[in-house]
Amino acid sequence: MSIELYADLDALQQLANRLAQIKDALDHVSDDLESYEPALGSAHVADRLHAFVSGWHDGRKKISDNISKLQQKVAGVAQTYQQQEDELAKQSTSSGQH
């Protein structure tokens, strides 16, 4: 019984690229709230918003780090599958010439 394994290499590479874009977007979100403070109407609200943004910054860092790890793994999987495909094609071509 033969086992067939299929991996969409283009989709894996597109996923790796998209994850890199998401990480980049998260890494470049601004934490600047200065322009919004007058509209908040309360120093207490502004302080709470700054506390939230500070915590969100820490959360974004964790998310960004995890996305980076996932992106590297997906890219590695795509590369490994491509190498295996290339090797199988090479072996198939070599065995066909005998």
C-alpha positions in Angstrom: 0.0 0.0 0.0 1.5 3.3 -1.0 1.0 6.5 0.9 0.6 9.7 -0.9 1.4 13.0 0.7 0.5 16.3 -0.8 1.7 19.7 0.4 0.7 22.9 -1.4 4.2 24.5 -1.4 2.9 27.8 -2.9 0.2 28.0 -0.2 2.8 27.3 2.5 5.1 30.0 1.2 2.2 32.5 0.9 1.3 31.7 4.5 4.9 32.3 5.6 5.0 35.6 3.7 1.6 36.7 5.1 2.8 35.9 8.7 5.9 38.1 8.1 3.6 40.9 7.0 1.4 40.6 10.0 4.4 40.6 12.3 5.8 43.7 10.6 2.4 45.5 11.0 2.3 44.6 14.7 5.8 45.8 15.2 5.0 49.2 13.7 1.8 50.1 15.5 2.1 53.4 17.2 1.6 53.8 21.0 1.4 57.5 20.7 -1.8 58.8 22.4 -0.8 62.4 22.9 -3.1 63.7 20.1 -6.1 62.0 21.7 -5.7 63.2 25.3 -7.7 66.5 24.9 -10.6 64.6 23.5 -10.7 62.1 26.4 -11.9 64.8 28.8 -10.4 63.3 31.9 -6.9 62.7 33.2 -8.2 59.5 34.8 -9.4 58.2 31.5 -6.1 59.2 29.8 -4.1 57.4 32.6 -6.2 54.3 32.1 -5.8 54.4 28.4 -2.0 54.8 28.8 -2.0 51.8 31.1 -4.0 49.7 28.5 -1.6 50.7 25.7 1.4 49.8 27.8 -0.1 46.4 28.5 -1.1 46.0 24.9 2.4 46.8 23.9 3.7 43.9 26.0 1.0 41.7 24.6 1.8 42.7 21.0 5.5 41.8 21.7 4.5 38.3 22.7 2.1 37.9 19.8 4.8 39.2 17.4 7.4 36.8 18.8 5.0 33.9 18.4 4.1 34.9 14.9 7.9 35.1 14.1 8.4 31.6 15.4 5.4 30.3 13.4 6.6 32.1 10.3 10.0 30.5 10.5 8.6 27.0 11.0 6.2 27.4 8.1 9.0 28.7 5.8 11.2 25.8 7.0 8.4 23.2 6.2 8.0 24.7 2.7 11.7 24.6 2.1 12.0 21.0 3.4 9.1 19.8 1.2 10.6 21.6 -1.8 13.9 19.9 -1.2 12.3 16.5 -0.9 10.3 17.1 -4.1 13.5 18.1 -5.9 15.3 15.0 -4.6 12.4 12.7 -5.6 12.3 14.3 -9.1 16.1 13.9 -9.4 15.9 10.2 -8.4 13.0 9.6 -10.7 14.9 11.1 -13.6 18.0 9.2 -12.7 16.2 5.8 -12.5 14.4 6.5 -15.7 17.7 6.8 -17.6 18.9 3.3 -16.8 
